[in-house]
Amino acid sequence: MRKQFSQEQYDQDDAAAKKAVCGYLFKRWKYIPVVNKDLYGIDIICYKNGKIAGYVEVERRHSWRGEFTYSTIHVPGRKRKFFENPETTNLIFSVRSDLKKAFWIDGREVLNSPVVFLDNKECDNEDFFDVPIQKWTLVAL
């Protein structure tokens, strides 16, 4: 079973996390990040020299406060569609609750990770990619 969309949670997390990541993308790689207006599409489209340079998915992690103490990061299986285009860079950012730090990874690494099925407060037996923390890059936003 997959997590159901929550407008309340989306309104609370989406804009702030995307804004934090957009600032990093511009500062670090000089991308011109544009928030995708398609609510079902990838979160951010990055441009460089007037052309699409890549795509970025963003997730805010409310359970991550202070130092990250887990050995893996779970990426929902429903995000698979965002990482399957071999012609573009497709990144995912996992953002700390206070929006000051994030881990990022190339989506191809996510696809190469094992899948686990977990129960959580949102649903039972949801599929997640179980991505080792060593494969992620920690950055300050």
Backbone as JSON, one array per atom type, in Angstrom:
{
  "sequence": "MRKQFSQEQYDQDDAAAKKAVCGYLFKRWKYIPVVNKDLYGIDIICYKNGKIAGYVEVERRHSWRGEFTYSTIHVPGRKRKFFENPETTNLIFSVRSDLKKAFWIDGREVLNSPVVFLDNKECDNEDFFDVPIQKWTLVAL",
  "N": [[0.84, -1.18, 0.0], [0.53, 2.22, -0.78], [1.53, 5.48, 0.39], [-0.95, 7.88, 1.0], [-1.79, 10.96, -0.6], [-1.34, 14.0, 1.13], [-2.71, 17.03, 1.54], [-2.36, 18.92, 3.57], [0.14, 18.2, 4.72], [1.74, 18.54, 2.45], [1.44, 21.33, 1.99], [2.71, 22.28, 4.26], [5.38, 21.41, 4.0], [6.43, 21.49, 1.36], [7.0, 23.98, -0.25], [8.93, 25.36, 1.35], [11.07, 23.49, 1.61], [11.76, 23.07, -1.08], [12.57, 25.66, -1.78], [14.87, 25.96, -0.17], [16.54, 23.98, -1.3], [16.68, 24.88, -3.96], [18.18, 27.23, -3.65], [20.65, 26.13, -2.91], [21.28, 24.62, -5.24], [21.65, 26.63, -7.14], [23.77, 28.11, -5.99], [25.81, 26.14, -5.7], [26.08, 24.71, -8.21], [25.46, 26.53, -10.11], [23.06, 26.27, -11.41], [19.94, 27.2, -12.86], [17.3, 26.92, -11.09], [13.95, 25.79, -11.39], [10.84, 25.58, -9.99], [8.73, 22.93, -10.53], [5.53, 23.13, -11.89], [3.77, 21.09, -12.19], [2.06, 19.09, -10.13], [2.33, 16.35, -9.89], [4.66, 15.72, -11.04], [8.3, 15.7, -11.18], [10.05, 17.6, -8.67], [11.81, 19.89, -9.12], [13.13, 21.56, -11.93], [16.16, 21.9, -13.51], [18.07, 24.35, -15.12], [20.69, 25.21, -17.41], [22.61, 27.36, -19.27], [20.37, 27.88, -20.83], [19.25, 25.4, -21.37], [17.76, 22.28, -20.36], [19.29, 20.88, -17.61], [19.01, 18.99, -15.69], [17.04, 17.17, -13.23], [15.37, 17.4, -10.09], [14.31, 15.84, -7.15], [12.68, 16.43, -4.06], [12.63, 15.82, -0.59], [11.38, 16.4, 2.6], [12.49, 15.64, 5.82], [10.99, 15.08, 8.68], [11.62, 13.58, 10.9], [14.32, 13.77, 11.13], [16.46, 15.34, 13.07], [19.02, 17.34, 14.32], [22.08, 15.52, 14.4], [22.44, 13.01, 11.87], [21.56, 9.73, 12.43], [21.2, 7.24, 11.31], [21.84, 4.24, 9.37], [21.01, 3.96, 6.8], [19.05, 5.57, 4.21], [15.69, 5.77, 3.55], [14.03, 5.71, 0.52], [11.01, 6.36, -0.94], [9.4, 3.85, -2.89], [7.58, 4.73, -4.79], [8.79, 6.88, -5.95], [10.4, 5.99, -7.95], [9.89, 6.44, -10.73], [10.96, 8.94, -11.2], [13.67, 8.63, -11.5], [14.41, 7.1, -13.64], [15.14, 8.01, -16.19], [17.66, 7.81, -18.4], [18.99, 9.8, -19.77], [19.29, 12.19, -18.49], [20.43, 14.07, -15.61], [19.31, 13.09, -12.54], [18.49, 13.91, -9.46], [18.03, 13.35, -5.91], [17.11, 15.06, -3.02], [17.33, 14.81, 0.42], [16.03, 16.41, 3.0], [16.84, 17.96, 6.07], [14.74, 18.5, 8.96], [14.87, 21.18, 9.89], [15.69, 22.53, 7.68], [18.35, 23.18, 7.22], [20.37, 21.43, 6.53], [21.14, 18.8, 4.18], [21.01, 15.6, 2.57], [22.17, 14.43, -0.57], [21.77, 12.55, -3.62], [22.5, 10.78, -6.63], [19.9, 9.66, -8.65], [20.22, 7.21, -9.98], [21.77, 5.7, -8.29], [19.98, 5.25, -6.27], [18.14, 3.58, -7.57], [19.7, 1.31, -7.81], [19.75, 0.21, -5.33], [18.8, -2.0, -2.61], [15.39, -3.12, -2.1], [13.03, -2.66, 0.45], [10.24, -3.58, 2.5], [8.12, -1.77, 4.5], [6.32, -0.91, 7.48], [4.76, 2.09, 8.46], [3.79, 5.23, 10.0], [2.07, 6.23, 8.12], [1.23, 4.22, 6.31], [0.87, 0.63, 5.69], [3.29, -1.86, 4.89], [4.72, -0.56, 2.79], [6.78, -0.03, -0.09], [10.25, 0.66, -0.14], [13.33, 2.05, -1.27], [16.33, 1.05, 0.1], [18.82, 2.82, 0.91], [22.25, 2.93, 1.38], [23.89, 5.05, 3.72], [26.47, 5.86, 3.13], [26.57, 6.31, 0.42], [25.4, 8.72, -0.03], [25.69, 12.33, -0.2], [26.43, 14.72, 2.17], [25.32, 18.0, 2.76], [25.45, 21.52, 3.54], [22.71, 23.65, 3.56]],
  "CA": [[0.0, 0.0, 0.0], [1.29, 3.45, -0.89], [1.09, 6.62, 1.17], [-1.94, 8.75, 0.37], [-1.41, 12.37, -0.66], [-1.88, 14.84, 2.2], [-2.58, 18.45, 1.19], [-1.84, 19.62, 4.74], [1.57, 17.95, 4.81], [2.33, 19.18, 1.27], [1.48, 22.77, 2.23], [3.66, 22.53, 5.34], [6.76, 21.04, 3.69], [6.87, 21.57, -0.03], [7.61, 25.24, -0.69], [10.13, 25.68, 2.13], [12.15, 22.56, 1.26], [12.18, 23.36, -2.45], [13.3, 26.93, -1.76], [16.2, 25.71, 0.38], [17.31, 23.21, -2.27], [16.93, 25.75, -5.12], [19.3, 28.1, -3.3], [21.87, 25.33, -2.97], [21.56, 24.27, -6.63], [22.19, 27.81, -7.81], [25.06, 28.44, -5.39], [26.81, 25.07, -5.9], [26.28, 24.31, -9.6], [25.02, 27.63, -10.99], [21.84, 25.93, -12.12], [18.76, 28.04, -12.69], [16.26, 25.95, -10.7], [12.57, 26.22, -11.55], [9.92, 24.65, -9.35], [7.78, 22.35, -11.48], [4.13, 23.42, -11.54], [3.04, 19.82, -12.24], [2.09, 18.52, -8.79], [2.65, 14.92, -9.95], [5.96, 15.58, -11.68], [9.47, 15.92, -10.33], [9.9, 18.88, -7.98], [12.59, 21.01, -9.63], [13.79, 21.41, -13.22], [17.36, 22.74, -13.5], [18.52, 24.84, -16.43], [22.02, 25.8, -17.54], [22.79, 27.83, -20.64], [19.1, 27.83, -21.53], [18.82, 24.03, -21.63], [17.55, 21.47, -19.16], [20.52, 20.21, -17.16], [18.68, 17.89, -14.8], [15.81, 17.2, -12.45], [15.63, 17.17, -8.67], [13.2, 15.53, -6.27], [12.99, 16.94, -2.72], [11.84, 15.29, 0.51], [11.72, 16.93, 3.92], [12.46, 14.56, 6.82], [10.67, 15.63, 10.0], [12.25, 12.78, 11.95], [15.76, 14.07, 11.17], [16.78, 16.53, 13.87], [20.4, 17.21, 14.78], [22.91, 14.64, 13.57], [21.76, 11.86, 11.27], [22.08, 8.58, 13.16], [20.78, 5.99, 10.67], [22.82, 3.69, 8.41], [20.43, 4.04, 5.46], [17.93, 6.48, 4.0], [14.62, 5.11, 2.79], [13.41, 6.49, -0.54], [9.79, 5.64, -1.33], [9.38, 3.2, -4.21], [6.76, 5.5, -5.72], [9.66, 7.88, -6.58], [11.17, 5.3, -8.99], [9.66, 7.05, -12.04], [11.77, 10.14, -11.35], [15.09, 8.31, -11.66], [14.6, 6.12, -14.71], [15.54, 8.62, -17.46], [19.12, 7.73, -18.47], [19.55, 10.91, -20.53], [19.42, 13.4, -17.68], [20.79, 13.94, -14.21], [18.13, 13.07, -11.69], [18.95, 13.86, -8.08], [17.06, 13.48, -4.84], [17.61, 15.69, -1.8], [16.63, 14.46, 1.66], [16.28, 17.65, 3.73], [16.6, 17.93, 7.52], [13.51, 19.19, 9.35], [15.09, 22.63, 10.04], [16.07, 23.02, 6.34], [19.73, 23.67, 7.22], [21.25, 20.42, 5.94], [20.48, 17.8, 3.33], [21.78, 14.61, 1.84], [21.71, 14.27, -1.95], [22.31, 11.38, -4.31], [22.04, 10.56, -8.0], [18.8, 8.69, -8.66], [20.65, 5.88, -10.43], [22.23, 4.98, -7.09], [18.76, 4.82, -5.57], [17.59, 2.42, -8.3], [20.57, 0.16, -7.61], [19.7, -0.16, -3.92], [17.77, -3.02, -2.3], [14.05, -2.67, -1.74], [12.47, -3.24, 1.67], [8.82, -3.26, 2.72], [8.04, -1.32, 5.87], [5.13, -0.26, 8.02], [5.04, 3.38, 9.08], [2.56, 5.87, 10.48], [1.22, 6.57, 6.97], [0.64, 3.03, 5.69], [1.5, -0.65, 5.98], [3.94, -2.63, 3.83], [5.11, 0.29, 1.66], [8.11, -0.35, -0.59], [11.26, 1.71, -0.06], [14.72, 1.75, -1.57], [17.12, 1.12, 1.33], [20.06, 3.35, 0.33], [23.29, 3.12, 2.41], [24.24, 6.44, 3.97], [27.78, 6.14, 2.53], [26.38, 6.69, -0.98], [24.84, 10.07, -0.05], [26.57, 13.46, 0.1], [25.84, 15.64, 3.14], [25.64, 19.39, 2.44], [24.76, 22.59, 4.26], [21.86, 24.42, 2.66]],
  "C": [[0.88, 1.24, 0.0], [0.68, 4.55, -0.04], [0.1, 7.46, 0.36], [-1.44, 10.2, 0.41], [-2.09, 13.13, 0.46], [-1.64, 16.3, 1.83], [-1.98, 19.25, 2.34], [-0.33, 19.45, 4.86], [2.31, 18.6, 3.64], [2.48, 20.68, 1.49], [2.53, 23.14, 3.27], [5.11, 22.37, 4.88], [7.27, 21.5, 2.33], [7.62, 22.84, -0.38], [8.91, 25.55, 0.04], [11.31, 24.78, 1.76], [12.66, 22.82, -0.15], [12.99, 24.65, -2.52], [14.72, 26.73, -1.24], [17.08, 24.98, -0.62], [17.63, 24.06, -3.51], [18.11, 26.68, -4.85], [20.62, 27.36, -3.39], [22.24, 25.01, -4.42], [22.16, 25.44, -7.39], [23.6, 28.12, -7.3], [26.14, 27.43, -5.77], [27.12, 24.81, -7.37], [25.88, 25.38, -10.62], [23.86, 27.24, -11.89], [20.82, 27.04, -11.91], [17.62, 27.06, -12.37], [14.87, 26.56, -10.82], [11.67, 25.15, -10.92], [8.88, 24.22, -10.38], [6.35, 22.6, -11.01], [3.26, 22.16, -11.57], [3.15, 19.14, -10.87], [2.47, 17.05, -8.77], [4.0, 14.67, -10.6], [7.09, 15.77, -10.68], [9.44, 17.35, -9.81], [10.58, 20.07, -8.66], [13.2, 20.64, -10.98], [14.96, 22.39, -13.23], [17.78, 23.08, -14.92], [19.94, 25.38, -16.33], [22.2, 26.15, -19.0], [21.51, 27.66, -21.46], [18.56, 26.45, -21.84], [18.61, 23.29, -20.31], [18.83, 20.71, -18.85], [20.22, 19.04, -16.23], [17.39, 18.15, -14.04], [16.13, 16.83, -11.02], [14.31, 16.9, -7.94], [13.62, 15.92, -4.85], [12.06, 16.28, -1.71], [12.32, 15.91, 1.81], [11.5, 15.83, 4.95], [12.22, 15.14, 8.21], [11.33, 14.85, 11.12], [13.74, 13.06, 12.09], [15.95, 15.42, 11.85], [18.2, 16.34, 14.39], [21.2, 16.34, 13.83], [22.09, 13.47, 13.04], [22.37, 10.59, 11.84], [21.74, 7.23, 12.53], [21.83, 5.53, 9.65], [22.31, 3.71, 6.98], [19.4, 5.17, 5.43], [16.94, 5.74, 3.13], [14.01, 6.09, 1.79], [12.18, 5.73, -1.0], [9.87, 5.07, -2.75], [8.57, 3.96, -5.23], [7.57, 6.58, -6.44], [10.46, 7.3, -7.74], [11.08, 6.01, -10.34], [10.54, 8.27, -12.26], [13.24, 9.86, -11.65], [15.39, 7.42, -12.85], [14.99, 6.71, -16.06], [17.06, 8.65, -17.56], [19.78, 8.93, -19.16], [19.76, 12.17, -19.71], [19.93, 13.06, -16.29], [19.51, 14.04, -13.4], [18.58, 12.86, -10.25], [17.77, 13.83, -7.13], [17.78, 14.09, -3.65], [16.72, 15.27, -0.65], [17.0, 15.55, 2.66], [15.93, 17.49, 5.21], [15.41, 18.82, 7.87], [13.69, 20.71, 9.46], [15.57, 23.3, 8.75], [17.51, 23.54, 6.26], [20.72, 22.7, 6.6], [20.43, 19.48, 5.07], [21.51, 16.78, 2.87], [21.26, 14.62, 0.41], [22.42, 13.08, -2.57], [21.75, 11.36, -5.73], [20.98, 9.45, -7.96], [19.19, 7.31, -9.14], [21.16, 5.04, -9.27], [21.03, 4.47, -6.29], [18.22, 3.56, -6.24], [18.41, 1.16, -8.1], [20.58, -0.35, -6.17], [18.63, -1.21, -3.68], [16.45, -2.38, -1.91], [13.61, -3.42, -0.48], [11.02, -2.8, 1.77], [8.64, -2.97, 4.2], [6.67, -0.78, 6.21], [5.58, 1.07, 8.62], [3.72, 4.02, 9.48], [1.59, 6.2, 9.36], [0.53, 5.35, 6.36], [1.43, 1.77, 6.07], [2.13, -1.22, 4.71], [4.25, -1.78, 2.58], [6.52, -0.07, 1.23], [9.01, 0.89, -0.57], [12.58, 1.18, -0.6], [15.49, 2.0, -0.28], [18.54, 1.51, 0.94], [21.09, 3.61, 1.43], [23.73, 4.58, 2.5], [25.58, 6.82, 3.3], [27.67, 6.61, 1.07], [25.86, 8.13, -1.13], [25.92, 11.1, 0.23], [25.83, 14.42, 1.03], [26.28, 17.06, 2.81], [24.89, 20.33, 3.38], [23.96, 23.39, 3.26], [21.93, 25.9, 3.03]]
}
